[in-house]
Amino acid sequence: MKSRLLTAVLLMTVMAPLLHGVASDWQSLSRIQPGDRVQVVDQKLREYTGKYVNFSETGITLQVADKEVTIPKDDVYRVTVVSRGRGRHVIRGLLIGVGIGTGIGGAVCASDSTKGSRGAIVAGGAAWGAGIGALVGAVKAPHIPIYRAPRTGGNTTR
């Protein structure tokens, strides 16, 4: 029972980022608000970080160091919104981890073999979940993917 539960938790941890896909539709840039901090990586892997101004069918415009820079659409490889710090991610991860850890601790306590120590097992599960959640929150990428250029045929490695 414990090994199945651990396997399920590990699979959920690994699969969650894969389920959060990145759009390859240029119109997904409409989700970005003017003034948001954005990072654009071009096809030559040069990075441009600045405040988002706008986008059109021809390119995306950023305010970088007091001047506007427009990167042509055909040169854009990836666009991400830079989130506002790791603190929020750590706290969010910690809270989610406490909830998951408490649930796992409660599930483990459902068996009759843990009669005398149920509270300790639930508390241990909550603490374990909090630690893992905070760690995941701390290492979570502070960039929110918005757009990635569609893959083209050929032998290109990205």
N, C-alpha and C positions, 0 to 999 in steps of 0.2 A: 504494500500500500504506500509506504513512504517513498519507495523508489519511483513508483508511477507518478506520484505527486511532484516529486523533484524533477522528473523528466518533463512533465507538463509545464512547470514553471520555467524551466530552462528553454523549452521550445517557444513559449510565449515571449520570453525576453529576446530571443534571437529573431523571431519572425516579425515582431512589432515594427521595427524600422523598415523592413522589406515591404510591408503593407502600405506604408506611407509613401506613395509614389510621387515622382516629380513630373510635372506636366511638360509635354513637348509642344504645346500649343502657345504660340506667341501671344495670343489674346489673354493668357493667364496673367500677364503683366498688369492687367487692369486691376488686379487685387492689391497692388502696391499703392500706398497713399503718398501724395507729394510730401517731401520732407523726410520720409523714412530713410534710414541708413541702409544702403544697398551695396552689394559687391557684385561686379560683373567680371567674369573671366572670359577673355576672348579665345579664339581658336589657337593662338600661339601661346596660351596659358599666361598672358599678362593680366594682372589684377587691377581693377579700378574700383576704389571704394569712395563713396561720397553720398550726398543726399539726392534722392530720386527727384527728378523734375517731371519727365513725361516719357512716353514712348509713342511711336507711330509705326506704320508698316515698313519704314525704312531703317529705324534704329531706336536706341534707348539713350536718353540724355540724363546725365548726372551733374551735380554741382560738386566739383573736385577742387579744393584749395582756391576758392574765389573765382573759378572760371567754369563755364559749362563745357562738358565733354560729351560728344555724341559718338556712340559706338554703333557702326552699321549692323543691321540685323544679321547679315550673312557672316559677320565676324564674331558674333556672340556665341559662346559655348555654354555658359551657365550664368544664371542670375539668382542671387540669394538675398534675403533680407537679413541684416545683422540684428540679432535680438539684443535685448537690453541688459545683458549681464548674466553671470552664472548663478547669482544668489537666488533668483526666482526658480531656476531649474533645480537647484539643490533642494530648496524647500518643497517644491512640487514633487520631486522624486521621493523625498523623505515621507511626505504625507501619503503618497500612493503606496510606497513600500510598507508603511505601518498598516494600511488597510489590507494589503495582500498578505503580509506576514501574520496579522491577526486571523485572517481567514484560514490560512494554512495551519496555524496553531490550533484553531478551533476544529478543523477537519481531522487533525491528528488526534485530538482529544475525544473524537467521536467513538473511538474504540474503547472497549472496557478495560484494557490493560493499563490505562493511565488514570485510574480513579483518584489517587491521592495528590497528584501533581498537575492538575488541569490548568490552574491559574499560572503556574510557573511556565508551563509549555506555551500557553497563549502569549504571556509576556515575552518569553524568549522568541517566539515567532514574530511578534511585533517589533522587537529590538533588531532581530536579524533583518527583517524587511526594511526597517528604517535605515539601517546601515547600507544595505544593497541599493535601496532607492536613492539615497543621498549620493552614493558613489556614481550611479548611473546618471543622475541629474548633473553632477559635476563634470562628467566627461562628455555629456551630450553636446553635440555640435551647436554652437551659439548662432549658427546660420540656418535660416528657414528656406529650403529650396523652393523656388517659384517656377523656374524655367530651365530646361536643358535642351540643347539643340538636338533634333532627331538624328539618330545614327544614319550614316550613309553607308552604302556598300563599299567594299574594298577592304584593304588590310590596315585600316587605321586603328591605332591603340589609344584608348582614352582612359 
